[in-house]
Amino acid sequence: MDALTGLLDQVRSTGALFGRNIMGSPWAIGFADGAPLTLVTMPRGDGWIVPAGAEPVRLATGDLAVVAGPAPFTVSGDRTPDIAPLYVLHGPNECRSADGGELAPDSIHLGVRTCGDRLDGPNVLLTGTYQVAGGLSGRLLAALPRVLVVPYGGEPRPLLELAESEIGRDDPGQQAVLDRLLDLLLIATLREWFARPGSSPPNWYRALSDPVVGAALRALHDDPARPWTVAALAWEARVSRATFARRFTDLLGEPPMAYLTGWRLSLAADLLRRTDATVDSVARQVGYSTAYALSAAFKRHFGTRPTEHRATTAAA
């Protein structure tokens, strides 16, 4: 399993919030729900993603964008919108006016998961939101910029077409369908973005293709529980210990053993969130001899103990 597969395998949406917004011109929609990640696209029309405190990012028809982090943002028809948002999303089923006032549902509701000011509007904005950070790997979120865009190249996008048709349905099991659709759309978007020339993928992604570090990094990701040493990793790379350690640190910005610790603890955090395995079992799966050893390292790295982390994510 490569590093990207390892991270994307942890993507698990629960309670995905999909929405379709149909507007005339000019238009603006605000997002202040504090979601850790939002997928954004416009099947009709174009606009700008305007993050709070950051530069606007162009969104052309068919582009797929990911907005990472809980800070508010606006999607608008203009780079510098001079109108108040038609409404601001504060959470599931909670839309307010730009000044925070309550909105009458009938004033913006156009259908199932569909809001706006007119059904025949020339601008259609689709969004899919992860409501709980626990459904995403912390290392994945840390690797993403505030806004990333994968331009539309004219190729068929059956997943996006399926999502658009499913948004307006309210059949039994619909939430499970939407959850999986959001996961697949995010995975496809990130995989394409990571591979694009000129993108800024994380250091570990670039290092995977390095002739020296790549083989050792893949071995480490495939078997994190193995009692790795710098010498053992250097053997995987077929270079001297000193050469490997220097090259690894130059590419990833941290020594091999520090990277290994971070990777093991990220895996442990995800296992604690999505499985019922005991702390001792999780410890052995990621390379710690006892639950106590994992707990001590987990506390140093995350500032909380494994049992507290599990309780917090379960409550969320």
Secondary structure, DSSP 8 states (H G I E B T S, - for coil): --HHHHHHTT---SS-EEEEEEE-SS-EEEE-S--SEEEEEEEES-EEEEETTS--EEE-TT-EEEEESSS-EEEESSSS--S--S-EEEETTEEE-TTS-B--HHHHEEETTEEES-TT-SEEEEEEEE--GGGS-HHHHHHS-SEEEE---S---HHHHHHHHHHT---TTHHHHHHHHHHHHHHHHHHHHHHSTT----HHHHHTT-TTHHHHHHHHHH-TTS---HHHHHHHHTS-HHHHHHHHHHHHSS-HHHHHHHHHHHHHHHHHHH----HHHHHHHHT-SSHHHHHHHHHHHHSS-HHHHHHHHHH-
